[in-house]
């Protein structure tokens, strides 16, 4: 399994103390984040006094030996969107992690990362129109079946 990840932590000076609440994860698969998903994740993390993990998964093309050199940081507008959410959360006093990773199967990797990090609420924040209606619904169903935490949206 090939995987690479970068993690940025933003801990504002006036960060509220983290309780024993499980973290909230706002995730996207290289598609811009939906506004309602951002608001829900921020409000949930703020209310629960939980850490917010903003996760940007980028798919890697497989089958081509030169695809290893094709690893990238994803779409620049999505990276900027995730960074803006992390800054906004930091300004609200939420302890935040901004995670970016490459994987041949990004949805499966998101599920694995959510389990490994002990996430309590998973918010699939990819914009449905940009992601594709059927693909979005199929991935939400897969995520809901495999995760043992709360999942938003509640389709």
N, C-alpha and C positions, 0 to 999 in steps of 0.2 A: 504494500500500500504506500503510495507516494503522497506526501502531504507536506505543505509548508505553511507556516502561520506567522503573522506578526500581531503583536498585542501592544496596545497603547493604554495606559491607565491615566485617568484624570481624577485627581482627588483634590477638590477645592479646599481652601483653607478652612472654610466654614462648613465642611461636610458634616452631615448629621451622622450620629453613631449608627453603625450597621447593627441591626438586631440579628437574631438567629433566623430571620426570615430567609427563605430560599430565594436566589436571584431571579430577576425577570430578564428574559432574553427577547430582544427585538431582532428578528433575522430577515435577511433578504438573499435571494439568489441572483445577484448581479442585475437587479431591476430596481428602479427608484422606489423609495418607501412611500406608502400611502399615508396621507395625513391623519386619518382616523386611527391607524395602527400606531403612529408615533404618539398621538395624544393618549391613547389607552395605555401604552407601555409606560410613558412618563408618569401618568396619574397613578398607575398601579404600583410602580416602584416607590413613588413619593409617599403614598398612603401606607404601604407595608414597611417603609424604611428599609427597603431591600436594595441590593446592588443591581444596576442595570448593565446588561451585556448587549452591546450593539454588534451584531455579527453579520459580516458580509462574506457570503460564500461565492467563490468563482469557480466555474467548471473548467476542467482541463480537457482538451480534445485527446482522445485515445485512438490507438491504432496506427499512429504515425510515429516512427522512431524519433522524429525531430520535434514532437509535441512537448518534450521535456523542456526545450528551450522556449516554448510558447507560454510558459507560465507568466502570468501578468498580475497586475493589481486590480483588474476588473475595469469597469467603466468609470472614467473620471468623475462624472456627475453623481454616480452612486457613492463613490468614496467620499466626495464632498458632502453629500446628503448625510451619510453616516457620521462623519466628523461633526457636522452641524448639530445633529441630534445629541452627540456626546457632549459637545460644548454647552448646549442648552440644558442638558441634565446636570452638568457640573455647576451651572449658574443657579439651578434650583436647589443645589446642595445634595444631589444624589451621587453616590460613589459609582463611577462608570468605567467600564472596560470597552474598548473598541477593538474588535477582533476581525481580522481578514485572513481567509485561508483559501488555498487552491486544492481542488480534489476532482477526480474524474466523475464522481457521483456526488454532487454537492448536497442534495437533499438527504441522502443516507449519512453523509458526514455531519450534517446539522443535527440529525437524530442522535448520532453517537456523541457529539459534543454536548448536547443538551443533557444526556444521561450522565456523562462524565462530570459535568459541572454541577449536577444536582439542582437543576433549574426547577423552580416552582411554577412559573407561568411562562409559556412559550407563545410569543406573538409573531405570527407569520406576516411580516410587514410588506411583502412585495406587492406592488400595485397590480390589482387583478387585470386591468385593461392592458397594461404594458407587458405583463407576464403571459397573457393568453388565458381566456376563460376556462377552457377545458383542462389545460395543463395545471393551472392554479388549483382548480377543484380536485384534480387527481392527486396532486402533491399534498394538499390539506388533508384529504382522506388518509393518505399514507402516514402522514405525521401524526394524526389523531389516533390511528390504530396502534402505532408503535411506541408512543410516549406515555409515560405513567404520570404526567403532570397535566395541569390545566393548559388547554390550547385555545388560542383565539385566532381566527374567527370561529364562531360556533356553528359552522355549516353542518 
